[in-house]
Amino acid sequence: MEPDDFNKIEDMFKHHVGVMTEDFQHKLDIVIEGHQMLNEKIDRLDGRVDGLEGKIDRLEVRMDRLEGRMDGFDGRMDRLETKVDAVAADLAAHRADTEAHHGVYRVRESE
């Protein structure tokens, strides 16, 4: 082989290494671009999660208020149940009393 052949081989080798380097750099650029896009999406997702956390906090406050109102409603229902029980007891006593005096008191239509 002559020295000119070595120069041609060296030039071809440099050319191939240059092409491979450019190809590798292009692939790295694509990977970097993908990472940048993912970072932007993650940032947007973080913003949405923050907004969702705020909504959840407001929902918890509303649920706590509703729970307080339900406790008050339960108390009112208990008082109403007590009143209904008292009315039922009065009605039962009235019926018993009316049946006990069956012969004395009678409702009739006037003739």
Steps between C-alpha positions, in 0.01 A plus 500: 500500500612841421485806726228647279284194575546560872388860456189385311421245772555763767273746316231233459531412869468867599199535272325194652583611854363848416176350361460280806569795730236710323251212518571452871467875563168503313372216716615679815317815386181297455538351851560846649194638319294211637620573853411867462150409382459261794614771742242742357226238533607425857487871583147526355398190692641650821284807441193283453581297812538823700159615375352162584646515850330837550169359384538202733574734792185703424299178470626386841390831654156463341476140619588609855226765488254247362592257775424770757165568338422128495578479873248780559249322278549178697428690822183647354390157378557356848285776653230443238505127569456572871202725422343239272545237770332732751207563263468123441496440877235774547291350221527151651397639839210687344381189320527293815307765693231525232455123492486487880204742500321331215163492658502855632619704210374434157493721197171496317358692221201709587172390364 
